[in-house]
Amino acid sequence: MIDRLTDSRGFDGFDLRYMGLILVILGIGVLSIHSVTHDQQGGIAPYYVKQLVWIGLGAVAFIVMWAWDYHSIARLAYPAYGLVLLLLLFVLFEGRASKGAQRWIALGPFSLQPSEFAKLVLILVLAHYYSKAPRAGWLQRVIVPGLLMLPGLVLILKQPDLGSGLSFVAVYAAMLLMVGVRSQALGVILLFSIMLFPFVWEGVWGSLHDYQRQRIMAFVDPDYDPGGKGYHALQSKIAIGSGELTGKGLFGGTQSQLKFLPEGHTDFVFAVYSEEWGFLGVLLLLGLFVALIWLALDIAAKAKDQLGALLAVGIVAMLCFCIVVNIGMTAGMFPIVGIPLPLVSYGGSATIMMMASLGLLLNVKRRRLSLFY
């Protein structure tokens, strides 16, 4: 184990541009969390202090995932997936419930959300599966990896955690496109999807909790329940719009500071940031995310082997999906599904998982650089 952590190249693979972008985005998140919760006590410590603790733990996870050869990490994919499935089962029976969902394992004053870590583990599982041997047939390319994904997806949807479930599907789709699917296969998938959609939708709709159905209805018709399930979306759009060009400044947002905007430090932190820093601040944050994704895509394109490329593509897909859906739902373009904004929203499991993923991504670049030594 120690050899794997110290086997080569020291800090040669540490990209300062990559690290700088991550640190700036994390800093924006801490400022936004502090702004919206500065008059609240988040249990044993203020929320922004707890977020700094999560970032510290995330930094440890980042370094381990950066330093340990990703080939060795991938070999642990199936045992890790088994452990995650056990944790997801435990959540269904003994998990801590909050606001209609049962997603957390209580650990004293803290809690663990296994569905967050399941996203990274799924990337490892699918990358390991596709890289082991040529997957030429329909069964091997589409059906088997889909069956690998299915147990985790079902357990996550049972919590219910629609956002993490959709992240599973996004990662699977990205991996499938990465390995390549014949046009005939895509046509069959599309045809069956269209034929099965009414039945799948009826099943999904029937499995949703009342509050989730009402959120979807509120998205279709924002005035459906303006004082109830449509309240979050309406207040979020008001906050974003009221920021105008330059924003109202730190601690200056009326929607967030006067608590009209619920969950301002978690799912709706983008609305808080937009109100305080305005359109120019939004452009800055989006520019930082685009630059980070660009560097990540460069790592994927230049990976030294298929496993590295698949890991990088999976992480990029997860990152892009979370960014797009979170910003989209706060801006009223998507239904509210409960996805945190990567590196910005408050949350221990999400922060640690995302930093571990970004460390693994830099690991792929580090091993590529080793070819030149």
C-alpha atoms as a printed R data frame, in Angstrom:
    type eleno elety resid chain resno       x      y       z
1   ATOM     1    CA   MET     A     1   0.000  0.000   0.000
2   ATOM     2    CA   ILE     A     2   2.763  2.442   0.977
3   ATOM     3    CA   ASP     A     3   4.680  1.620  -2.187
4   ATOM     4    CA   ARG     A     4   1.646  2.434  -4.279
5   ATOM     5    CA   LEU     A     5   1.290  5.813  -2.594
6   ATOM     6    CA   THR     A     6   4.944  6.731  -3.077
7   ATOM     7    CA   ASP     A     7   5.898  4.783  -6.150
8   ATOM     8    CA   SER     A     8   6.891  7.549  -8.561
9   ATOM     9    CA   ARG     A     9   7.264 11.095  -9.763
10  ATOM    10    CA   GLY     A    10   6.653 12.957  -6.495
11  ATOM    11    CA   PHE     A    11   4.600 16.048  -7.279
12  ATOM    12    CA   ASP     A    12   5.309 16.087 -11.016
13  ATOM    13    CA   GLY     A    13   1.663 15.461 -11.856
14  ATOM    14    CA   PHE     A    14   0.301 18.297  -9.706
15  ATOM    15    CA   ASP     A    15  -1.282 20.774 -12.139
16  ATOM    16    CA   LEU     A    16  -1.291 24.235 -10.546
17  ATOM    17    CA   ARG     A    17  -3.987 25.542 -12.927
18  ATOM    18    CA   TYR     A    18  -6.226 22.619 -12.035
19  ATOM    19    CA   MET     A    19  -5.611 23.065  -8.312
20  ATOM    20    CA   GLY     A    20  -6.105 26.816  -8.525
21  ATOM    21    CA   LEU     A    21  -9.502 26.453 -10.153
22  ATOM    22    CA   ILE     A    22 -10.644 23.965  -7.514
23  ATOM    23    CA   LEU     A    23  -9.479 26.195  -4.650
24  ATOM    24    CA   VAL     A    24 -11.155 29.313  -6.056
25  ATOM    25    CA   ILE     A    25 -14.471 27.472  -6.545
26  ATOM    26    CA   LEU     A    26 -14.226 26.046  -3.014
27  ATOM    27    CA   GLY     A    27 -13.550 29.559  -1.706
28  ATOM    28    CA   ILE     A    28 -16.654 30.888  -3.461
29  ATOM    29    CA   GLY     A    29 -18.658 28.104  -1.846
30  ATOM    30    CA   VAL     A    30 -17.389 28.829   1.677
31  ATOM    31    CA   LEU     A    31 -18.113 32.570   1.269
32  ATOM    32    CA   SER     A    32 -21.645 31.873   0.030
33  ATOM    33    CA   ILE     A    33 -22.334 29.392   2.843
34  ATOM    34    CA   HIS     A    34 -20.994 31.852   5.427
35  ATOM    35    CA   SER     A    35 -23.105 34.656   3.981
36  ATOM    36    CA   VAL     A    36 -26.409 32.803   4.070
37  ATOM    37    CA   THR     A    37 -25.835 31.080   7.452
38  ATOM    38    CA   HIS     A    38 -23.796 33.646   9.411
39  ATOM    39    CA   ASP     A    39 -26.694 34.151  11.858
40  ATOM    40    CA   GLN     A    40 -27.359 30.412  12.261
41  ATOM    41    CA   GLN     A    41 -25.641 27.833  14.424
42  ATOM    42    CA   GLY     A    42 -25.050 24.645  12.464
43  ATOM    43    CA   GLY     A    43 -25.004 22.322  15.450
44  ATOM    44    CA   ILE     A    44 -21.559 22.027  17.048
45  ATOM    45    CA   ALA     A    45 -20.071 24.714  14.776
46  ATOM    46    CA   PRO     A    46 -21.175 27.279  12.188
47  ATOM    47    CA   TYR     A    47 -21.932 25.838   8.769
48  ATOM    48    CA   TYR     A    48 -18.963 27.484   7.048
49  ATOM    49    CA   VAL     A    49 -16.582 26.090   9.692
50  ATOM    50    CA   LYS     A    50 -18.020 22.608   9.189
51  ATOM    51    CA   GLN     A    51 -17.636 23.066   5.433
52  ATOM    52    CA   LEU     A    52 -13.955 23.893   5.968
53  ATOM    53    CA   VAL     A    53 -13.647 20.626   7.904
54  ATOM    54    CA   TRP     A    54 -15.256 18.740   4.989
55  ATOM    55    CA   ILE     A    55 -12.838 20.444   2.606
56  ATOM    56    CA   GLY     A    56  -9.935 19.349   4.813
57  ATOM    57    CA   LEU     A    57 -11.147 15.744   4.749
58  ATOM    58    CA   GLY     A    58 -11.750 16.112   1.025
59  ATOM    59    CA   ALA     A    59  -8.152 17.266   0.603
60  ATOM    60    CA   VAL     A    60  -6.966 14.052   2.252
61  ATOM    61    CA   ALA     A    61  -9.192 12.017  -0.094
62  ATOM    62    CA   PHE     A    62  -7.902 14.067  -3.046
63  ATOM    63    CA   ILE     A    63  -4.256 13.344  -2.208
64  ATOM    64    CA   VAL     A    64  -4.859  9.612  -1.677
65  ATOM    65    CA   MET     A    65  -6.756  9.281  -4.955
66  ATOM    66    CA   TRP     A    66  -4.087 11.329  -6.753
67  ATOM    67    CA   ALA     A    67  -1.129  9.374  -5.385
68  ATOM    68    CA   TRP     A    68  -2.418  5.800  -5.496
69  ATOM    69    CA   ASP     A    69  -2.141  4.200  -8.949
70  ATOM    70    CA   TYR     A    70  -5.621  4.246 -10.498
71  ATOM    71    CA   HIS     A    71  -5.101  0.715 -11.830
72  ATOM    72    CA   SER     A    72  -4.866 -0.518  -8.239
73  ATOM    73    CA   ILE     A    73  -7.897  1.564  -7.260
74  ATOM    74    CA   ALA     A    74  -9.920  0.110 -10.147
75  ATOM    75    CA   ARG     A    75  -9.151 -3.438  -8.997
76  ATOM    76    CA   LEU     A    76 -11.076 -2.648  -5.807
77  ATOM    77    CA   ALA     A    77 -14.126 -1.466  -7.754
78  ATOM    78    CA   TYR     A    78 -16.330 -4.547  -7.256
79  ATOM    79    CA   PRO     A    79 -15.645 -4.950  -3.497
80  ATOM    80    CA   ALA     A    80 -16.244 -1.214  -3.068
81  ATOM    81    CA   TYR     A    81 -19.519 -1.510  -4.969
82  ATOM    82    CA   GLY     A    82 -20.591 -4.388  -2.737
83  ATOM    83    CA   LEU     A    83 -19.859 -2.264   0.338
84  ATOM    84    CA   VAL     A    84 -21.804  0.674  -1.095
85  ATOM    85    CA   LEU     A    85 -24.807 -1.567  -1.821
86  ATOM    86    CA   LEU     A    86 -24.738 -2.804   1.792
87  ATOM    87    CA   LEU     A    87 -24.654  0.794   3.024
88  ATOM    88    CA   LEU     A    88 -27.564  1.708   0.745
89  ATOM    89    CA   LEU     A    89 -29.528 -1.257   2.118
90  ATOM    90    CA   PHE     A    90 -28.709 -0.153   5.659
91  ATOM    91    CA   VAL     A    91 -29.997  3.333   4.851
92  ATOM    92    CA   LEU     A    92 -33.387  1.922   3.801
93  ATOM    93    CA   PHE     A    93 -33.877  0.213   7.171
94  ATOM    94    CA   GLU     A    94 -31.866  2.240   9.679
95  ATOM    95    CA   GLY     A    95 -31.067  5.490   7.906
96  ATOM    96    CA   ARG     A    96 -31.849  8.953   9.218
97  ATOM    97    CA   ALA     A    97 -34.882 10.551   7.585
98  ATOM    98    CA   SER     A    98 -35.270 14.241   6.857
99  ATOM    99    CA   LYS     A    99 -37.864 16.155   4.832
100 ATOM   100    CA   GLY     A   100 -39.489 13.079   3.337
101 ATOM   101    CA   ALA     A   101 -36.278 11.265   2.350
102 ATOM   102    CA   GLN     A   102 -34.201  8.612   4.107
103 ATOM   103    CA   ARG     A   103 -30.680  9.026   2.750
104 ATOM   104    CA   TRP     A   104 -28.260  9.360   5.653
105 ATOM   105    CA   ILE     A   105 -26.419  7.177   8.169
106 ATOM   106    CA   ALA     A   106 -26.094  8.989  11.473
107 ATOM   107    CA   LEU     A   107 -22.551  9.116  12.897
108 ATOM   108    CA   GLY     A   108 -22.965 11.039  16.130
109 ATOM   109    CA   PRO     A   109 -23.396 14.730  15.269
110 ATOM   110    CA   PHE     A   110 -22.486 14.027  11.636
111 ATOM   111    CA   SER     A   111 -24.044 11.929   8.898
112 ATOM   112    CA   LEU     A   112 -22.902  9.938   5.876
113 ATOM   113    CA   GLN     A   113 -24.783  9.882   2.562
114 ATOM   114    CA   PRO     A   114 -23.809  6.650   0.756
115 ATOM   115    CA   SER     A   115 -25.556  7.650  -2.485
116 ATOM   116    CA   GLU     A   116 -22.941 10.364  -3.013
117 ATOM   117    CA   PHE     A   117 -20.033  7.927  -2.802
118 ATOM   118    CA   ALA     A   118 -21.963  5.456  -4.967
119 ATOM   119    CA   LYS     A   119 -21.520  7.835  -7.934
120 ATOM   120    CA   LEU     A   120 -17.723  7.552  -7.825
121 ATOM   121    CA   VAL     A   121 -17.839  3.815  -7.168
122 ATOM   122    CA   LEU     A   122 -20.097  3.319 -10.209
123 ATOM   123    CA   ILE     A   123 -17.530  5.149 -12.368
124 ATOM   124    CA   LEU     A   124 -14.829  2.793 -11.086
125 ATOM   125    CA   VAL     A   125 -16.996 -0.288 -11.708
126 ATOM   126    CA   LEU     A   126 -17.948  0.627 -15.279
127 ATOM   127    CA   ALA     A   127 -14.425  1.781 -16.185
128 ATOM   128    CA   HIS     A   128 -12.939 -1.431 -14.799
129 ATOM   129    CA   TYR     A   129 -15.538 -3.555 -16.620
130 ATOM   130    CA   TYR     A   130 -15.093 -1.920 -20.029
131 ATOM   131    CA   SER     A   131 -11.288 -1.861 -19.831
132 ATOM   132    CA   LYS     A   132 -10.752 -5.515 -18.960
133 ATOM   133    CA   ALA     A   133 -11.524 -7.001 -22.377
134 ATOM   134    CA   PRO     A   134 -13.041 -6.047 -25.729
135 ATOM   135    CA   ARG     A   135 -16.810 -5.658 -25.395
136 ATOM   136    CA   ALA     A   136 -18.041 -6.153 -28.936
137 ATOM   137    CA   GLY     A   137 -21.527 -7.560 -28.548
138 ATOM   138    CA   TRP     A   138 -24.797 -5.927 -27.609
139 ATOM   139    CA   LEU     A   139 -24.993 -8.025 -24.425
140 ATOM   140    CA   GLN     A   140 -21.497 -7.112 -23.234
141 ATOM   141    CA   ARG     A   141 -21.589 -3.431 -24.177
142 ATOM   142    CA   VAL     A   142 -25.096 -2.472 -23.075
143 ATOM   143    CA   ILE     A   143 -26.942 -5.098 -21.035
144 ATOM   144    CA   VAL     A   144 -24.268 -6.330 -18.587
145 ATOM   145    CA   PRO     A   145 -23.071 -2.852 -17.500
146 ATOM   146    CA   GLY     A   146 -26.714 -1.800 -17.252
147 ATOM   147    CA   LEU     A   147 -27.352 -4.726 -14.914
148 ATOM   148    CA   LEU     A   148 -24.278 -3.717 -12.894
149 ATOM   149    CA   MET     A   149 -25.749 -0.242 -12.472
150 ATOM   150    CA   LEU     A   150 -29.289 -1.413 -11.679
151 ATOM   151    CA   PRO     A   151 -28.993 -2.531  -7.997
152 ATOM   152    CA   GLY     A   152 -27.462  0.775  -6.910
153 ATOM   153    CA   LEU     A   153 -29.950  2.753  -8.983
154 ATOM   154    CA   VAL     A   154 -32.962  0.941  -7.490
155 ATOM   155    CA   LEU     A   155 -31.723  1.335  -3.902
156 ATOM   156    CA   ILE     A   156 -31.043  5.049  -4.425
157 ATOM   157    CA   LEU     A   157 -34.473  5.661  -5.965
158 ATOM   158    CA   LYS     A   158 -36.077  3.892  -3.000
159 ATOM   159    CA   GLN     A   159 -34.695  6.490  -0.550
160 ATOM   160    CA   PRO     A   160 -35.858  8.442  -2.636
161 ATOM   161    CA   ASP     A   161 -32.929 10.361  -4.163
162 ATOM   162    CA   LEU     A   162 -33.924 11.201  -7.719
163 ATOM   163    CA   GLY     A   163 -30.921 13.467  -8.289
164 ATOM   164    CA   SER     A   164 -28.336 10.784  -7.503
165 ATOM   165    CA   GLY     A   165 -30.360  8.255  -9.501
166 ATOM   166    CA   LEU     A   166 -30.261 10.498 -12.560
167 ATOM   167    CA   SER     A   167 -26.502 10.927 -12.014
168 ATOM   168    CA   PHE     A   168 -26.164  7.133 -12.236
169 ATOM   169    CA   VAL     A   169 -27.934  7.118 -15.586
170 ATOM   170    CA   ALA     A   170 -25.816 10.025 -16.869
171 ATOM   171    CA   VAL     A   171 -22.559  8.234 -15.980
172 ATOM   172    CA   TYR     A   172 -23.758  4.992 -17.597
173 ATOM   173    CA   ALA     A   173 -24.774  6.836 -20.791
174 ATOM   174    CA   ALA     A   174 -21.416  8.647 -20.978
175 ATOM   175    CA   MET     A   175 -19.481  5.399 -20.561
176 ATOM   176    CA   LEU     A   176 -21.632  3.726 -23.201
177 ATOM   177    CA   LEU     A   177 -20.928  6.485 -25.698
178 ATOM   178    CA   MET     A   178 -17.236  6.361 -24.807
179 ATOM   179    CA   VAL     A   179 -16.845  2.684 -25.705
180 ATOM   180    CA   GLY     A   180 -18.983  3.143 -28.805
181 ATOM   181    CA   VAL     A   181 -22.324  1.695 -29.793
182 ATOM   182    CA   ARG     A   182 -23.322  0.825 -33.342
183 ATOM   183    CA   SER     A   183 -25.996  2.968 -34.951
184 ATOM   184    CA   GLN     A   184 -28.299 -0.057 -35.183
185 ATOM   185    CA   ALA     A   185 -27.975 -0.584 -31.441
186 ATOM   186    CA   LEU     A   186 -28.732  3.062 -30.761
187 ATOM   187    CA   GLY     A   187 -31.789  2.788 -32.974
188 ATOM   188    CA   VAL     A   188 -33.038 -0.254 -31.072
189 ATOM   189    CA   ILE     A   189 -32.446  1.508 -27.725
190 ATOM   190    CA   LEU     A   190 -34.347  4.572 -28.944
191 ATOM   191    CA   LEU     A   191 -37.223  2.483 -30.301
192 ATOM   192    CA   PHE     A   192 -37.611  0.459 -27.116
193 ATOM   193    CA   SER     A   193 -37.304  3.616 -25.007
194 ATOM   194    CA   ILE     A   194 -40.175  5.220 -26.897
195 ATOM   195    CA   MET     A   195 -42.297  2.069 -26.636
196 ATOM   196    CA   LEU     A   196 -41.610  1.552 -22.929
197 ATOM   197    CA   PHE     A   197 -41.751  5.209 -21.877
198 ATOM   198    CA   PRO     A   198 -45.476  5.251 -20.930
199 ATOM   199    CA   PHE     A   199 -45.060  2.158 -18.743
200 ATOM   200    CA   VAL     A   200 -41.780  3.333 -17.186
201 ATOM   201    CA   TRP     A   201 -43.214  6.780 -16.521
202 ATOM   202    CA   GLU     A   202 -46.291  5.279 -14.873
203 ATOM   203    CA   GLY     A   203 -44.073  3.130 -12.673
204 ATOM   204    CA   VAL     A   204 -41.743  6.004 -11.784
205 ATOM   205    CA   TRP     A   205 -44.643  8.362 -11.144
206 ATOM   206    CA   GLY     A   206 -46.278  5.790  -8.894
207 ATOM   207    CA   SER     A   207 -43.081  5.301  -6.893
208 ATOM   208    CA   LEU     A   208 -42.537  9.018  -6.303
209 ATOM   209    CA   HIS     A   209 -43.469 10.560  -2.998
210 ATOM   210    CA   ASP     A   210 -46.208 13.175  -2.940
211 ATOM   211    CA   TYR     A   211 -43.739 16.031  -2.498
212 ATOM   212    CA   GLN     A   212 -41.759 14.893  -5.565
213 ATOM   213    CA   ARG     A   213 -44.882 14.773  -7.724
214 ATOM   214    CA   GLN     A   214 -45.837 18.231  -6.517
215 ATOM   215    CA   ARG     A   215 -42.368 19.551  -7.399
216 ATOM   216    CA   ILE     A   216 -42.759 18.256 -10.949
217 ATOM   217    CA   MET     A   217 -46.214 19.816 -11.178
218 ATOM   218    CA   ALA     A   218 -44.799 23.084  -9.869
219 ATOM   219    CA   PHE     A   219 -42.128 22.973 -12.581
220 ATOM   220    CA   VAL     A   220 -44.732 22.431 -15.309
221 ATOM   221    CA   ASP     A   221 -46.923 25.193 -13.840
222 ATOM   222    CA   PRO     A   222 -44.994 27.564 -11.511
223 ATOM   223    CA   ASP     A   223 -48.267 28.936 -10.160
224 ATOM   224    CA   TYR     A   224 -49.542 25.431  -9.311
225 ATOM   225    CA   ASP     A   225 -48.662 25.859  -5.616
226 ATOM   226    CA   PRO     A   226 -46.763 29.159  -5.139
227 ATOM   227    CA   GLY     A   227 -46.942 29.009  -1.360
228 ATOM   228    CA   GLY     A   228 -46.086 25.308  -1.118
229 ATOM   229    CA   LYS     A   229 -44.051 23.087  -3.414
230 ATOM   230    CA   GLY     A   230 -43.561 25.867  -5.952
231 ATOM   231    CA   TYR     A   231 -42.161 28.194  -3.297
232 ATOM   232    CA   HIS     A   232 -38.522 27.088  -3.605
233 ATOM   233    CA   ALA     A   233 -38.418 27.535  -7.364
234 ATOM   234    CA   LEU     A   234 -40.174 30.915  -7.342
235 ATOM   235    CA   GLN     A   235 -37.975 32.368  -4.591
236 ATOM   236    CA   SER     A   236 -34.858 31.027  -6.293
237 ATOM   237    CA   LYS     A   237 -35.728 32.752  -9.578
238 ATOM   238    CA   ILE     A   238 -36.501 35.985  -7.717
239 ATOM   239    CA   ALA     A   239 -33.105 35.798  -5.982
240 ATOM   240    CA   ILE     A   240 -31.230 35.202  -9.234
241 ATOM   241    CA   GLY     A   241 -33.042 38.005 -11.029
242 ATOM   242    CA   SER     A   242 -32.660 40.501  -8.204
243 ATOM   243    CA   GLY     A   243 -28.867 40.230  -8.415
244 ATOM   244    CA   GLU     A   244 -29.003 42.148 -11.722
245 ATOM   245    CA   LEU     A   245 -25.596 43.038 -13.197
246 ATOM   246    CA   THR     A   246 -23.281 43.432 -10.211
247 ATOM   247    CA   GLY     A   247 -25.258 41.940  -7.338
248 ATOM   248    CA   LYS     A   248 -26.054 43.220  -3.864
249 ATOM   249    CA   GLY     A   249 -22.737 42.296  -2.293
250 ATOM   250    CA   LEU     A   250 -21.716 39.810   0.384
251 ATOM   251    CA   PHE     A   251 -24.394 39.589   3.127
252 ATOM   252    CA   GLY     A   252 -26.512 41.955   1.010
253 ATOM   253    CA   GLY     A   253 -28.984 39.574  -0.613
254 ATOM   254    CA   THR     A   254 -32.516 40.213   0.639
255 ATOM   255    CA   GLN     A   255 -33.986 36.877  -0.470
256 ATOM   256    CA   SER     A   256 -31.254 34.903   1.274
257 ATOM   257    CA   GLN     A   257 -30.604 37.101   4.303
258 ATOM   258    CA   LEU     A   258 -34.293 37.478   5.136
259 ATOM   259    CA   LYS     A   259 -34.755 33.691   4.725
260 ATOM   260    CA   PHE     A   260 -37.238 33.844   1.872
261 ATOM   261    CA   LEU     A   261 -35.015 31.335   0.075
262 ATOM   262    CA   PRO     A   262 -34.987 27.907   1.802
263 ATOM   263    CA   GLU     A   263 -31.927 25.633   1.685
264 ATOM   264    CA   GLY     A   264 -29.726 28.521   0.612
265 ATOM   265    CA   HIS     A   265 -26.529 26.825   1.794
266 ATOM   266    CA   THR     A   266 -27.199 23.485   0.053
267 ATOM   267    CA   ASP     A   267 -29.206 22.939  -3.140
268 ATOM   268    CA   PHE     A   268 -29.939 26.640  -3.737
269 ATOM   269    CA   VAL     A   269 -26.511 28.092  -3.035
270 ATOM   270    CA   PHE     A   270 -26.259 29.211  -6.688
271 ATOM   271    CA   ALA     A   271 -29.271 31.491  -6.164
272 ATOM   272    CA   VAL     A   272 -27.585 32.988  -3.081
273 ATOM   273    CA   TYR     A   273 -24.380 33.572  -5.005
274 ATOM   274    CA   SER     A   274 -26.243 35.056  -7.984
275 ATOM   275    CA   GLU     A   275 -28.146 37.514  -5.818
276 ATOM   276    CA   GLU     A   276 -25.006 38.725  -4.073
277 ATOM   277    CA   TRP     A   277 -22.625 38.857  -7.048
278 ATOM   278    CA   GLY     A   278 -24.986 39.414  -9.957
279 ATOM   279    CA   PHE     A   279 -24.633 38.486 -13.607
280 ATOM   280    CA   LEU     A   280 -20.913 39.287 -13.667
281 ATOM   281    CA   GLY     A   281 -20.314 37.001 -10.694
282 ATOM   282    CA   VAL     A   282 -22.295 34.244 -12.404
283 ATOM   283    CA   LEU     A   283 -20.131 34.629 -15.518
284 ATOM   284    CA   LEU     A   284 -17.046 34.286 -13.325
285 ATOM   285    CA   LEU     A   285 -18.293 31.111 -11.639
286 ATOM   286    CA   LEU     A   286 -19.423 29.570 -14.928
287 ATOM   287    CA   GLY     A   287 -16.060 30.477 -16.466
288 ATOM   288    CA   LEU     A   288 -14.265 28.687 -13.614
289 ATOM   289    CA   PHE     A   289 -16.401 25.584 -14.119
290 ATOM   290    CA   VAL     A   290 -15.867 25.641 -17.896
291 ATOM   291    CA   ALA     A   291 -12.097 25.972 -17.414
292 ATOM   292    CA   LEU     A   292 -12.082 23.047 -14.962
293 ATOM   293    CA   ILE     A   293 -14.114 20.887 -17.351
294 ATOM   294    CA   TRP     A   294 -11.818 21.864 -20.241
295 ATOM   295    CA   LEU     A   295  -8.752 20.714 -18.310
296 ATOM   296    CA   ALA     A   296 -10.601 17.522 -17.334
297 ATOM   297    CA   LEU     A   297 -11.499 16.789 -20.959
298 ATOM   298    CA   ASP     A   298  -7.868 17.344 -21.925
299 ATOM   299    CA   ILE     A   299  -6.869 14.746 -19.335
300 ATOM   300    CA   ALA     A   300  -9.424 12.314 -20.761
301 ATOM   301    CA   ALA     A   301  -8.245 12.887 -24.329
302 ATOM   302    CA   LYS     A   302  -4.571 12.320 -23.447
303 ATOM   303    CA   ALA     A   303  -4.956  9.409 -21.009
304 ATOM   304    CA   LYS     A   304  -2.350  6.716 -21.552
305 ATOM   305    CA   ASP     A   305  -4.804  3.800 -21.584
306 ATOM   306    CA   GLN     A   306  -8.502  2.989 -21.911
307 ATOM   307    CA   LEU     A   307  -9.020  2.634 -18.166
308 ATOM   308    CA   GLY     A   308  -7.693  6.148 -17.543
309 ATOM   309    CA   ALA     A   309  -9.810  7.597 -20.353
310 ATOM   310    CA   LEU     A   310 -12.956  5.875 -19.075
311 ATOM   311    CA   LEU     A   311 -12.372  7.083 -15.514
312 ATOM   312    CA   ALA     A   312 -11.836 10.635 -16.744
313 ATOM   313    CA   VAL     A   313 -14.927 10.584 -18.974
314 ATOM   314    CA   GLY     A   314 -17.082  9.228 -16.138
315 ATOM   315    CA   ILE     A   315 -15.901 11.915 -13.735
316 ATOM   316    CA   VAL     A   316 -16.407 14.664 -16.328
317 ATOM   317    CA   ALA     A   317 -19.924 13.362 -17.050
318 ATOM   318    CA   MET     A   318 -20.813 13.365 -13.358
319 ATOM   319    CA   LEU     A   319 -19.354 16.852 -12.854
320 ATOM   320    CA   CYS     A   320 -21.137 18.321 -15.897
321 ATOM   321    CA   PHE     A   321 -24.447 16.681 -15.017
322 ATOM   322    CA   CYS     A   322 -24.416 18.009 -11.446
323 ATOM   323    CA   ILE     A   323 -23.478 21.538 -12.549
324 ATOM   324    CA   VAL     A   324 -26.064 21.733 -15.325
325 ATOM   325    CA   VAL     A   325 -28.926 20.221 -13.313
326 ATOM   326    CA   ASN     A   326 -28.254 22.252 -10.151
327 ATOM   327    CA   ILE     A   327 -28.043 25.569 -12.004
328 ATOM   328    CA   GLY     A   328 -30.953 24.574 -14.224
329 ATOM   329    CA   MET     A   329 -33.249 23.746 -11.310
330 ATOM   330    CA   THR     A   330 -32.391 26.928  -9.397
331 ATOM   331    CA   ALA     A   331 -33.098 28.947 -12.544
332 ATOM   332    CA   GLY     A   332 -36.411 27.179 -13.129
333 ATOM   333    CA   MET     A   333 -35.317 25.269 -16.241
334 ATOM   334    CA   PHE     A   334 -35.494 21.818 -14.581
335 ATOM   335    CA   PRO     A   335 -37.631 20.320 -11.802
336 ATOM   336    CA   ILE     A   336 -36.107 20.416  -8.335
337 ATOM   337    CA   VAL     A   337 -34.410 17.049  -7.808
338 ATOM   338    CA   GLY     A   338 -31.935 17.778  -5.026
339 ATOM   339    CA   ILE     A   339 -28.467 17.858  -6.586
340 ATOM   340    CA   PRO     A   340 -25.750 19.943  -4.872
341 ATOM   341    CA   LEU     A   341 -23.578 22.329  -6.869
342 ATOM   342    CA   PRO     A   342 -20.118 20.682  -6.979
343 ATOM   343    CA   LEU     A   343 -17.531 22.248  -4.641
344 ATOM   344    CA   VAL     A   344 -19.934 25.080  -3.738
345 ATOM   345    CA   SER     A   345 -22.919 23.601  -1.873
346 ATOM   346    CA   TYR     A   346 -22.636 22.701   1.794
347 ATOM   347    CA   GLY     A   347 -22.348 18.983   2.495
348 ATOM   348    CA   GLY     A   348 -19.745 16.586   3.809
349 ATOM   349    CA   SER     A   349 -20.371 13.509   1.670
350 ATOM   350    CA   ALA     A   350 -20.785 15.490  -1.562
351 ATOM   351    CA   THR     A   351 -17.663 17.594  -0.941
352 ATOM   352    CA   ILE     A   352 -15.437 14.657  -0.005
353 ATOM   353    CA   MET     A   353 -16.701 12.546  -2.915
354 ATOM   354    CA   MET     A   354 -16.192 15.323  -5.469
355 ATOM   355    CA   MET     A   355 -12.667 16.105  -4.253
356 ATOM   356    CA   ALA     A   356 -11.789 12.402  -4.294
357 ATOM   357    CA   SER     A   357 -13.096 12.232  -7.880
358 ATOM   358    CA   LEU     A   358 -11.023 15.243  -8.933
359 ATOM   359    CA   GLY     A   359  -7.977 13.693  -7.268
360 ATOM   360    CA   LEU     A   360  -8.541 10.510  -9.272
361 ATOM   361    CA   LEU     A   361  -8.829 12.600 -12.432
362 ATOM   362    CA   LEU     A   362  -5.462 14.216 -11.749
363 ATOM   363    CA   ASN     A   363  -4.104 10.721 -11.076
364 ATOM   364    CA   VAL     A   364  -4.898  9.847 -14.697
365 ATOM   365    CA   LYS     A   365  -2.816 12.806 -15.845
366 ATOM   366    CA   ARG     A   366   0.020 11.918 -13.486
367 ATOM   367    CA   ARG     A   367   0.347  8.400 -14.894
368 ATOM   368    CA   ARG     A   368   0.348  9.802 -18.433
369 ATOM   369    CA   LEU     A   369   3.224 12.084 -17.537
370 ATOM   370    CA   SER     A   370   5.155  9.057 -16.290
371 ATOM   371    CA   LEU     A   371   5.540  7.961 -19.941
372 ATOM   372    CA   PHE     A   372   8.101 10.732 -20.411
373 ATOM   373    CA   TYR     A   373  10.389  9.621 -17.588
